[in-house]
Amino acid sequence: MPFSAILFDLDGTLIDSPKLWREAYRRVLKDIGHAFRDEDFALLYPSGKPMRDWLTELGIEQSHYAALRTKRDELYEEMLRNEIVWHDDAETCFKTVAKKYPTGIVTGSHKTYIDAIEHRIPLRSLVKVLLDETDLEGKSKPRPDGLLMAAQKLNVDPRECVYIGDQPFDAEAAKNAGMECWIVRRPFAPEKFHVKPQKRFDALEEALKFL
């Protein structure tokens, strides 16, 4: 079917940020004597759960939450400003799509993270709509609010959009919004999804064949 707009997830799909997120957690948890393992990250990251839930899963007292979150954000934003890059297969694909379709980004990242990314990648100038956690007011994926808001801002029918992501909650959000979902396989994403995407790619550039 012809699409009226293409929406993208950001972290993991377009930019190689999950490894920086993992490193930020590793450093702050090390400061309180907790060894954060790769297996922990592989389990928690695809859940889309907030930090409080991560601490509970890891058996860490919630009394550490405020200090850990502040330090995590400081470290993560510093790494984003200095190290963040596109995924190897993402930049050309994304810019090609943006020339052909109204394009948007819907992400659970906070505005301060986007501001940090902008030091290296001018996201806001590349899309017609960019919605972050601040815009969504806590109504993050798998809720459909962000995707529906993006479709409204682009003045298109959600049923005529495709959302491209990498995580199970991306597929769930797209289904909840009545959109088609395409998933690109990434290192920190599970192979099994509760909601089956319409298409799945090993590299993002494969999506161009269908657009």
Secondary structure, DSSP 4 states (H G I P E B T S, - for coil): ---SEEEE--BTTTB--HHHHHHHHHHHHHTTT----HHHHHHHGGGT--HHHHHHHHT--GGGHHHHHHHHHHHHHHHHHHH--B-TTTHHHHHHHHHHS-EEEE--S-HHHHHHHTTT--HHHH-SEEE-HHHHTT--TTSSHHHHHHHHHTT--GGGEEEEESSHHHHHHHHHHT-EEEEE--TTS-S--SSPPSEEESSGGGGGGG-
